[in-house]
Amino acid sequence: MMMRLLAASVVLVAGFGQGFTMATAAAEPTPSPAGPASKPVPASVWISPGEIPMSGDYHWSAANPTATGRASFLSMRLCGSPSADVLPPASAIATQAASGTPASVVQAAGQWPDGNTDGAAAFQSGIRSQLNYCPGVGDVISVDLRPAPSWYGFAATLLVGKERDNPTSEVHIYNVVPPESGTVSELAVTVPRTGREPSPWKPVDDATVLRALAQPLCKGSC
C-alpha cells in the first residue's frame, strides 16, 4: 500500500511539473515578424558649420554627433512629441556652441530603413502639428511656421521667454525630408535677444538653409 502511494505521488509531481512547463511556454509572447533592420544615422548627414545661419557672428564649433535611443529634436523638446507610432527607429543629435554666449545649434536626424519616405513624412507632419499648437506651451510665446515652396520642408521661428512682451531668445527651425532618403533632418539655431551684446538675427532665405540641410542626404538632384 505504501509503495502504491509513493508511486502515485511521483506521477502526480511529474504531471504537475509537465503542466507548469507547458503553461510557462504558452505565456511567452510570440515574436512579431522582424522588419528591416534600422541603420545608424550616417556621419555625412550633418550640415557644415559655415552653412549654418549666423556663422559669421558666432563661429559655430564643429558638430559632435551622438546616437540617441529616441528622437531628440529641439522642436519636440519645446512643443511636445508626435505620437509614438511615428517616431524614427534610429536617431542622432549634434550640438554646436558659440564661445562666450548662450547661442547654440542643435541638429537632429531621424532615419527609417530602406529609404522609407512615408515614415519620414509622417514624422515630419507630426512635428508640424505640434508646432501649430505650440504657442503657450512652456515658455514658447509665439510660432511663425513657414512652409517651403517645394518638398524641402518647412521653417519656423519661435519666440521664447517667461514674459509674453519680453522674449529672451528666438529659435529658428529648419526641417527637411529629402526624397528617397527616409530621413528627417532638423536644424535649430537659438540666439539670445537679451543679455550682454546679443547679435540680432540676420534674415536668411529659408530655401537656402533647407537646401544646405538636405544636400548631404540627396540621392539625386536637390
Backbone hydrogen bonds in HBPLUS format (Angstrom, degrees):
<---DONOR---> <-ACCEPTOR-->    atom                        ^
c    i                          cat <-CA-CA->   ^        H-A-AA   ^      H-
h    n   atom  resd res      DA  || num        DHA   H-A  angle D-A-AA Bond
n    s   type  num  typ     dist DA aas  dist angle  dist       angle   num
A0005-LEU N   A0001-MET O   2.99 MM   4  6.28 157.4  2.04 149.8 155.9     1
A0006-LEU N   A0002-MET O   2.98 MM   4  6.20 153.6  2.05 144.9 152.2     2
A0007-ALA N   A0003-MET O   2.94 MM   4  6.18 156.7  2.00 147.7 153.9     3
A0008-ALA N   A0004-ARG O   2.96 MM   4  6.18 158.3  2.00 148.5 154.3     4
A0009-SER N   A0005-LEU O   2.98 MM   4  6.21 151.4  2.06 143.3 151.1     5
A0010-VAL N   A0006-LEU O   3.05 MM   4  6.33 153.5  2.12 146.9 153.5     6
A0011-VAL N   A0007-ALA O   3.05 MM   4  6.34 160.6  2.09 151.5 156.0     7
A0012-LEU N   A0008-ALA O   2.97 MM   4  6.16 158.4  2.01 147.8 153.8     8
A0013-VAL N   A0009-SER O   2.94 MM   4  6.15 162.5  1.97 151.1 155.3     9
A0014-ALA N   A0010-VAL O   2.93 MM   4  6.10 160.7  1.97 148.7 154.5    10
A0015-GLY N   A0011-VAL O   2.82 MM   4  6.01 157.8  1.87 148.2 154.8    11
A0016-PHE N   A0012-LEU O   2.89 MM   4  6.13 153.9  1.96 148.1 155.0    12
A0017-GLY N   A0013-VAL O   2.97 MM   4  6.21 159.6  2.01 150.0 155.2    13
A0018-GLN N   A0014-ALA O   2.98 MM   4  6.24 154.8  2.04 147.5 154.4    14
A0019-GLY N   A0015-GLY O   2.98 MM   4  6.20 160.5  2.02 148.7 153.6    15
A0020-PHE N   A0016-PHE O   2.91 MM   4  6.11 154.6  1.97 149.7 156.6    16
A0021-THR N   A0017-GLY O   3.04 MM   4  6.23 157.3  2.09 146.6 152.2    17
A0022-MET N   A0018-GLN O   3.08 MM   4  6.34 161.2  2.12 151.0 155.6    18
A0023-ALA N   A0019-GLY O   2.96 MM   4  6.11 159.1  2.00 146.7 152.7    19
A0024-THR N   A0020-PHE O   2.94 MM   4  6.12 156.4  1.99 146.9 153.2    20
A0025-ALA N   A0021-THR O   3.09 MM   4  6.32 160.0  2.13 148.0 152.8    21
A0026-ALA N   A0022-MET O   2.99 MM   4  6.22 155.1  2.05 148.9 155.6    22
A0027-ALA N   A0023-ALA O   3.11 MM   4  6.30 139.1  2.29 141.6 151.7    23
A0027-ALA N   A0024-THR O   3.18 MM   3  5.23 129.6  2.44  95.7 108.8    24
A0028-GLU N   A0025-ALA O   3.29 MM   3  5.54 149.7  2.39 103.2 111.2    25
A0045-VAL N   A0042-PRO O   3.23 MM   3  5.83 169.4  2.24 118.8 120.7    26
A0051-GLU N   A0048-SER O   2.95 MM   3  5.61 157.0  2.00 122.4 129.2    27
A0052-ILE N   A0049-PRO O   3.21 MM   3  5.40 163.7  2.23 109.0 113.9    28
A0055-SER N   A0052-ILE O   3.19 MM   3  5.76 129.2  2.47 146.9 145.4    29
A0057-ASP N   A0054-MET O   3.13 MM   3  5.35 135.9  2.33 101.9 113.4    30
A0058-TYR N   A0054-MET O   2.94 MM   4  6.12 166.5  1.96 160.5 164.6    31
A0059-HIS N   A0055-SER O   2.77 MM   4  4.82 145.6  1.88 128.9 135.1    32
A0061-SER N   A0097-ALA O   3.27 MM  36  5.83 149.4  2.37 151.5 160.5    33
A0066-THR N   A0093-ILE O   2.83 MM  27  5.56 149.5  1.92 152.2 161.1    34
A0093-ILE N   A0066-THR O   2.91 MM  27  5.56 159.5  1.95 154.8 159.3    35
A0068-THR N   A0091-SER O   2.98 MM  23  5.60 170.8  1.99 133.6 133.5    36
A0076-MET N   A0073-PHE O   3.03 MM   3  5.28 127.7  2.31 101.6 114.8    37
A0077-ARG N   A0073-PHE O   3.13 MM   4  6.56 150.5  2.22 146.8 155.3    38
A0078-LEU N   A0074-LEU O   2.98 MM   4  6.22 150.1  2.07 153.0 160.3    39
A0079-CYS N   A0075-SER O   2.93 MM   4  5.88 155.8  1.99 141.1 148.4    40
A0080-GLY N   A0076-MET O   2.74 MM   4  4.64 139.6  1.90 131.9 134.5    41
A0086-VAL N   A0083-SER O   3.14 MM   3  6.02 171.7  2.15 126.7 129.2    42
A0087-LEU N   A0084-ALA O   3.25 MM   3  5.42 167.6  2.27 110.4 114.1    43
A0111-GLN N   A0090-ALA O   2.81 MM  21  5.28 166.9  1.83 153.3 156.8    44
A0092-ALA N   A0109-ALA O   3.01 MM  17  5.51 149.9  2.10 152.4 159.2    45
A0109-ALA N   A0092-ALA O   3.03 MM  17  5.51 161.4  2.07 154.3 156.1    46
A0094-ALA N   A0107-GLN O   2.76 MM  13  5.11 158.5  1.81 156.0 158.5    47
A0107-GLN N   A0094-ALA O   2.79 MM  13  5.11 175.2  1.79 164.0 165.0    48
A0096-GLN N   A0105-VAL O   2.86 MM   9  4.92 158.4  1.90 142.4 145.5    49
A0105-VAL N   A0096-GLN O   2.80 MM   9  4.92 151.5  1.88 154.9 156.3    50
A0101-THR N   A0098-ALA O   3.40 MM   3  5.94 149.1  2.50 142.9 137.2    51
A0104-SER N   A0190-THR O   2.99 MM  86  5.29 153.2  2.06 141.1 149.2    52
A0190-THR N   A0104-SER O   2.88 MM  86  5.29 169.0  1.89 158.8 162.2    53
A0106-VAL N   A0188-ALA O   2.88 MM  82  5.16 158.1  1.93 147.9 155.2    54
A0188-ALA N   A0106-VAL O   2.89 MM  82  5.16 149.5  1.99 143.0 152.7    55
A0108-ALA N   A0186-GLU O   2.91 MM  78  5.27 159.3  1.95 149.2 155.6    56
A0186-GLU N   A0108-ALA O   2.82 MM  78  5.27 167.5  1.84 164.5 166.6    57
A0110-GLY N   A0184-VAL O   2.90 MM  74  5.21 154.9  1.96 147.1 155.4    58
A0184-VAL N   A0110-GLY O   2.87 MM  74  5.21 158.6  1.92 152.2 159.2    59
A0112-TRP N   A0182-GLY O   2.80 MM  70  5.17 153.7  1.87 156.2 164.1    60
A0116-ASN N   A0113-PRO O   3.20 MM   3  6.03 139.0  2.37 125.2 131.8    61
A0117-THR N   A0115-GLY O   2.79 MM   2  5.77 107.7  2.31 120.1 104.6    62
A0120-ALA N   A0116-ASN O   3.30 MM   4  6.63 161.9  2.34 146.5 151.5    63
A0121-ALA N   A0117-THR O   2.79 MM   4  5.93 160.7  1.83 152.7 158.1    64
A0122-ALA N   A0118-ASP O   2.96 MM   4  6.13 154.4  2.03 146.6 153.1    65
A0123-PHE N   A0119-GLY O   3.13 MM   4  6.35 155.8  2.19 145.6 151.6    66
A0124-GLN N   A0120-ALA O   2.96 MM   4  6.22 161.6  2.00 150.6 155.8    67
A0125-SER N   A0121-ALA O   2.91 MM   4  6.08 157.7  1.96 146.4 152.6    68
A0126-GLY N   A0122-ALA O   3.01 MM   4  6.23 147.5  2.12 139.4 148.1    69
A0127-ILE N   A0123-PHE O   3.02 MM   4  6.38 149.8  2.11 149.1 156.8    70
A0128-ARG N   A0124-GLN O   3.02 MM   4  6.35 160.4  2.06 151.9 156.8    71
A0129-SER N   A0125-SER O   3.00 MM   4  6.25 155.2  2.06 146.2 152.8    72
A0130-GLN N   A0126-GLY O   3.08 MM   4  6.35 156.3  2.14 144.6 150.5    73
A0131-LEU N   A0127-ILE O   3.00 MM   4  6.32 155.0  2.06 150.5 157.3    74
A0132-ASN N   A0128-ARG O   2.96 MM   4  6.24 149.6  2.06 148.3 156.5    75
A0134-CYS N   A0131-LEU O   3.14 MM   3  4.84 167.1  2.16 105.5 107.1    76
A0137-VAL N   A0134-CYS O   2.76 MM   3  5.32 156.7  1.81 156.3 155.4    77
A0136-GLY N   A0140-VAL O   2.87 MM   4  5.61 166.5  1.89 149.3 153.2    78
A0140-VAL N   A0137-VAL O   3.03 MM   3  5.61 162.6  2.06 141.8 141.9    79
A0161-GLY N   A0139-ASP O   2.91 MM  22  5.19 163.3  1.94 146.0 149.3    80
A0141-ILE N   A0159-LEU O   2.75 MM  18  5.44 163.8  1.78 156.6 160.7    81
A0159-LEU N   A0142-SER O   3.09 MM  17  5.37 155.0  2.16 138.2 145.7    82
A0144-ASP N   A0157-THR O   2.85 MM  13  5.08 159.4  1.90 145.9 153.0    83
A0157-THR N   A0144-ASP O   2.93 MM  13  5.08 147.8  2.03 130.2 140.3    84
A0146-ARG N   A0155-ALA O   2.69 MM   9  5.15 171.4  1.70 168.1 165.7    85
A0155-ALA N   A0146-ARG O   2.90 MM   9  5.15 165.3  1.92 145.4 150.1    86
A0148-ALA N   A0153-GLY O   3.00 MM   5  5.57 163.7  2.03 144.6 141.6    87
A0154-PHE N   A0175-ASN O   3.04 MM  21  5.53 154.0  2.11 149.7 157.9    88
A0175-ASN N   A0154-PHE O   2.98 MM  21  5.53 165.1  2.00 167.8 168.3    89
A0156-ALA N   A0173-ILE O   2.87 MM  17  5.06 148.2  1.97 143.7 147.4    90
A0173-ILE N   A0156-ALA O   2.76 MM  17  5.06 169.2  1.78 157.0 160.4    91
A0158-LEU N   A0171-VAL O   2.83 MM  13  5.03 162.9  1.86 147.6 153.5    92
A0171-VAL N   A0158-LEU O   2.80 MM  13  5.03 160.4  1.84 147.4 154.3    93
A0160-VAL N   A0169-SER O   2.94 MM   9  5.38 172.3  1.95 161.2 159.0    94
A0168-THR N   A0160-VAL O   2.81 MM   8  6.11 135.9  2.01 139.6 151.5    95
A0169-SER N   A0160-VAL O   3.17 MM   9  5.38 155.0  2.24 154.5 154.3    96
A0166-ASN N   A0163-GLU O   2.99 MM   3  5.22 162.5  2.02 113.8 118.5    97
A0193-ARG N   A0168-THR O   2.83 MM  25  5.08 173.0  1.83 128.8 127.2    98
A0170-GLU N   A0191-VAL O   3.00 MM  21  5.63 161.4  2.03 160.8 166.3    99
A0191-VAL N   A0170-GLU O   2.99 MM  21  5.63 162.7  2.02 161.9 165.4   100
A0172-HIS N   A0189-VAL O   2.81 MM  17  5.08 168.0  1.82 146.0 149.1   101
A0189-VAL N   A0172-HIS O   2.83 MM  17  5.08 163.5  1.86 144.8 147.9   102
A0174-TYR N   A0187-LEU O   2.79 MM  13  5.11 150.5  1.88 151.0 159.9   103
A0187-LEU N   A0174-TYR O   2.79 MM  13  5.11 158.8  1.84 150.3 157.7   104
A0176-VAL N   A0185-SER O   2.93 MM   9  5.42 163.0  1.96 155.3 160.8   105
A0185-SER N   A0176-VAL O   2.99 MM   9  5.42 163.8  2.01 153.5 158.9   106
A0181-SER N   A0178-PRO O   3.25 MM   3  5.68 156.9  2.30 134.3 133.9   107
A0208-THR N   A0205-ASP O   3.13 MM   3  5.40 126.0  2.44 103.4 116.7   108
A0209-VAL N   A0205-ASP O   3.38 MM   4  6.81 157.7  2.43 154.9 159.6   109
A0210-LEU N   A0206-ASP O   2.92 MM   4  6.17 165.6  1.94 158.9 163.7   110
A0211-ARG N   A0207-ALA O   2.88 MM   4  5.97 156.9  1.94 145.7 151.2   111
A0212-ALA N   A0208-THR O   3.16 MM   4  6.36 160.0  2.20 142.4 147.6   112
A0213-LEU N   A0209-VAL O   2.92 MM   4  6.15 149.9  2.01 148.2 157.0   113
A0214-ALA N   A0210-LEU O   2.88 MM   4  6.05 145.3  2.00 143.6 153.2   114
A0215-GLN N   A0211-ARG O   2.84 MM   4  5.86 148.4  1.94 151.5 159.0   115
A0217-LEU N   A0214-ALA O   2.81 MM   3  5.52 149.9  1.90 127.3 136.8   116
A0218-CYS N   A0215-GLN O   3.22 MM   3  5.22 151.9  2.30 104.2 112.2   117
